[in-house]
Amino acid sequence: MPLRPLPLGAAKITDGFWRERQEINRTSTIPAAARRLEEAGTLRNLRRAAGHEPVGDGFAGKLFADTDVYKWLEAVAWEQTRSPSPELAEWQTATNALVEAAQEPDGYLNSYVRLVLDGERFGDLEKGHELYCAGHLLQAAVAQSRATGDRTLLEVATRFADLLCKTFGPGRTEGIDGHPLIEMALVDLYRETGTSSYLELASYFVEARGHGLLEPPGHHGPAYFQDHLPVRSVRTLAGHAVRALYLAAGATDVAVETGDPELLDALKASWQTMVDSQTYLTGGVGSRWYGEAFGDPFELPPDAAYCETCAAIASVQWSWRLLLATGESQYADLIERTLYNAVISGVSLTGREFFYVNTLKVRQGAFADDQRSAAAGRQGWFGTACCPPNVMRTLSSLDQLVATSDDDGVQLQLYTPASVRVELPVGAVGFEVETRYPWHGTVTVRVTEAPQEPWTLGLRIPAWADDCTLTVNGVEQSVGPLRRVWAVGDEVVLELPVQARRTVPDDRVDSVRGCVAIERGPLVYCFEQLDQDVVLDEAAVVAGDLLEAERPELLGGVTTVEVPARDGRTFTAIPYYAWANRAVGPMTVWIDAR
């Protein structure tokens, strides 16, 4: 059954694991990014395009650098809903004015095209990223309109979108962008404005894939650009992982808004194949450095994993859309796994350094021959700076993933201390969530507002939680949705078995056959060399008790797991997201168990 996202502000994370990361994001990551955008010349590009500065030495950074500003603006917008700030409001106003001034009279906006290509538009759809840049502008504009009511950027975005509608489509320019995103953004803009031409153009861009519009494909081949098959024919994702997932998310939006079950079924099939055979234990995707791409089924080498942070974020975006479209909890399960492991591993505990690539193994003596390599440690910024502002906008908007609703009730999807209040057909309902998840499995929901009519409270049971209990006002209930007439003060307690467990890989993943990994609740664990007294590459574990220890002094406060080793030693495992925060060195998620 389809679900609805809660209205903006209806759910608020109030404490705990995710609140801590949101506060680091607000106080450290976003301000540091403002400085980085200035130092890298990214904001200067827009000032030059607006005529506020002489062109001088032209353009700084990659041709898609404008998107770094737009993603940062989106994060700022969501923060204004979550934790309003005069400084953020000032940044938003000033940057909006700059973007508005850089827009051309007919609505076109792209500083690289203006400064480097002398205004020659849409001449290289394969590699030029023009529609990709437009997409991030549209998403930032929608975020601002929803979060702050400021429509300045929305007016910029609609002028640009109107130009795109006049330029692309049947009877006009037959073309698609080499980097999908515009599809998702146009549907967002349609939902915000009600302008049907935006949905029609998004649908065109989805259906135009796989028909050779990006020929010649260059050395990567058409799959890299998602132009190898029509979207409806894809059952196994291929090519550049971020592009594939952004396209899938946008196509899901189109399927939902146009009521297209055939398209939705194709996307669900692709998602299932991805989960069954192309996804790492962490939720990360992309097993090939060449082309930053998906590999073949079960091609999941831990030391060669690419697992770009942006791909993890795109996976969350796609799974969220499929969750809303179907109401099936498997999509929320992958969101949880990916957020706790593949997304936040991409940012340091201070919020100021980032991984582009999130490997699952670093060997002894690994050579850092690339800035993206995990062996080089997290970086303060990148020449291709897509990942840092992507993390920012994800953490700032995380409250929106806490819960969903339908006509019958509310479903908790992300376990975190939170307050929720939403209007249902039967009236307003409200509740507060208390938990120390992911460290402890007790989740308490206390009703704070309820109508005199029955409504249903759903609590997602993660796929890893084989044995859990549920009580209402101290009376045990069957695990499942709870429908009743609720009263203020009613208390629901869900007990999830958050304890360390061994996980064995599918035998078809030959690169880790004979190994085990450690998980605890939603967290994947890893072994860092600095915690062991033997060389990790030579280590092996044996059967035996897994001993847990709460370590409030370690890595911002974690629970460690002691795993028995072959020679009577124990190896210490820490949460994967926290690795490389003390030192950069050998690490592994999978460890020999033969």
LINLIN-V941164 format. One record per backbone hydrogen bond with DSSP energy under -0.5 kcal/mol. NH is the residue of the N-H (numbers start at 1). CO is the residue of the C=O. Records with the same first field share a line. If there is no record, write none. Layout:
NH = CO, CO
//
This chain:
3 = 324
4 = 405
6 = 403
10 = 7
12 = 419
14 = 417
15 = 417
17 = 437
19 = 15
20 = 16
21 = 17
22 = 18
23 = 19
24 = 20
25 = 21
26 = 22
27 = 23
28 = 24
29 = 24
30 = 25
32 = 28
33 = 29
34 = 30
35 = 31
36 = 32
37 = 33
38 = 34
39 = 35
40 = 36
41 = 38
42 = 37
43 = 37
45 = 41
46 = 42
47 = 43
48 = 44
49 = 45
50 = 46
51 = 48
52 = 47
53 = 47
58 = 55
59 = 57
62 = 383
65 = 62
67 = 64
68 = 65
69 = 65, 66
70 = 66
71 = 67
72 = 68
73 = 69
74 = 70
75 = 71
76 = 72
77 = 73
78 = 74
79 = 75
80 = 76, 77
81 = 77, 78
82 = 78
83 = 79
89 = 85
90 = 86
91 = 87
92 = 88
93 = 89
94 = 90
95 = 91
96 = 92
97 = 93
98 = 94
99 = 95
100 = 96
101 = 97
102 = 98
103 = 99, 100
104 = 108
107 = 104
114 = 110
115 = 111
116 = 112
117 = 112
119 = 113
120 = 117
121 = 119
123 = 120
128 = 124
133 = 129
134 = 130
135 = 131
136 = 132
137 = 133
138 = 134
139 = 135
140 = 136
141 = 137
142 = 138
143 = 139
144 = 140
145 = 141
146 = 142
147 = 143
148 = 144
149 = 144, 145
150 = 144
151 = 149
155 = 151
156 = 152
157 = 153
158 = 154
159 = 155
160 = 156
161 = 157
162 = 158
163 = 159
164 = 160
165 = 161
166 = 162
167 = 163
168 = 164
169 = 173
172 = 169
173 = 167
175 = 173
178 = 125
180 = 178
185 = 181
186 = 182
187 = 183
188 = 184
189 = 185
190 = 186
191 = 187
192 = 188
193 = 189
194 = 190
196 = 194
198 = 195
199 = 195
200 = 196
201 = 197
202 = 198
203 = 199
204 = 200
205 = 201
206 = 202
207 = 203
208 = 204
209 = 206
211 = 208
212 = 227
215 = 212
221 = 218
224 = 221
225 = 221, 222
226 = 223
227 = 222
231 = 206
233 = 230
234 = 230, 231
241 = 292
244 = 240
245 = 241
246 = 242
247 = 243
248 = 244
249 = 245
250 = 246
251 = 247
252 = 248
253 = 249
254 = 250
255 = 251
256 = 252
257 = 253
258 = 254
259 = 255, 256
260 = 255
261 = 259
264 = 260
265 = 261
266 = 262
267 = 263
268 = 264
269 = 265
270 = 266
271 = 267
272 = 268
273 = 269
274 = 270
275 = 271
276 = 272
277 = 273
278 = 274
280 = 284
283 = 280
286 = 278
287 = 293
288 = 293
291 = 289
292 = 289
293 = 288, 290
294 = 239
298 = 277
299 = 296
300 = 298
305 = 302
306 = 286
307 = 286
309 = 356
311 = 308
312 = 308
313 = 309
314 = 310
315 = 311
316 = 312
317 = 313
318 = 314
319 = 315
320 = 316
321 = 317
322 = 318
323 = 319
324 = 320
325 = 321
326 = 322
327 = 323
331 = 328
332 = 328
333 = 329
334 = 330
335 = 331
336 = 332
337 = 333
338 = 334
339 = 335
340 = 336
341 = 337
342 = 282, 337
343 = 338
344 = 339
345 = 341
346 = 343
347 = 344
348 = 353
351 = 348
354 = 379
355 = 346
357 = 372
358 = 306, 307
359 = 357
360 = 302
361 = 302
362 = 587
366 = 363
368 = 366
369 = 367
373 = 370
376 = 373
377 = 374
379 = 354
385 = 383
389 = 385
390 = 386
391 = 387
392 = 388
393 = 389
394 = 390
395 = 391
396 = 392
397 = 393
398 = 395
400 = 397
401 = 398
402 = 399
404 = 411
405 = 4
406 = 409
410 = 456
411 = 404
412 = 458
413 = 402
414 = 402
416 = 414
418 = 433
419 = 12
420 = 431
421 = 10
422 = 429
424 = 422, 427
427 = 424
429 = 422
430 = 449
431 = 420
432 = 446
433 = 418
434 = 444
436 = 442
439 = 436
440 = 436
443 = 441, 494
444 = 434
445 = 443, 492
446 = 432, 444
447 = 445, 490
448 = 430
449 = 430
455 = 484
456 = 408
457 = 482
458 = 410, 456
460 = 412, 458
462 = 460
465 = 462
466 = 464
469 = 495
470 = 477
471 = 493
472 = 475
473 = 491
475 = 472
476 = 474
477 = 470
482 = 457
483 = 481
484 = 455, 482
486 = 484
489 = 447
490 = 487
492 = 445
493 = 471
494 = 443
495 = 469, 493
496 = 441, 494
498 = 496
499 = 497
501 = 519
503 = 517
505 = 515
509 = 506
510 = 508
512 = 509
513 = 510
515 = 512
516 = 591
517 = 503
519 = 501
520 = 523
521 = 499
523 = 520
525 = 518
526 = 574
527 = 588
528 = 526
529 = 586
531 = 528
532 = 529
538 = 535
539 = 536
541 = 592
542 = 564
547 = 545, 562
548 = 546
549 = 560
551 = 558
554 = 551
555 = 553
557 = 554
558 = 551
560 = 549, 558
561 = 573
562 = 547
563 = 561, 571
565 = 569
566 = 540
568 = 565
571 = 563
573 = 561
574 = 526
576 = 524
578 = 575
579 = 576
581 = 578
585 = 583
587 = 362
588 = 527
589 = 360
591 = 516
592 = 539
593 = 514
//
